[in-house]
Amino acid sequence: MNDQDVLQHLLDIEHEASALVLEAQKEADRRIAEQEKLGREEYEKTYKTKSLDFEKSYQEAVAQVKKKYSDLLQTYRQELEDQPVQYQAFNELMHQLLFGGKLE
């Protein structure tokens, strides 16, 4: 083999190595893209599940607070309705405050 043949042989080997590296890089890129896609899908699935759980918990908490508020308001209204209205005492107090004396 002469020098030119050896040099050509080395260039062919380098070309094959370059082609193998390029093919390996393409395969690595494909695998990375595939794993990114799977990871994204898993993330979105988990995110959606968690957000629905949080939304459900939030809605339940809001419903409980509204019911508690409604119950407290109803209790307060009932307490107000159960108290007797004292018109005479109110009128006497107003007369005393406004005019400084008792009603006669």
Secondary structure, DSSP 8 states (H G I E B T S, - for coil): --HHHHHHHHHHHHHHHHHHHHHHHHHHHHHHHHHHHHHHHHHHHHHHHHHHHHHHHHHHHHHHHHHHHHHHHHHHHHHHHHS---HHHHHHHHHHHHHSS---
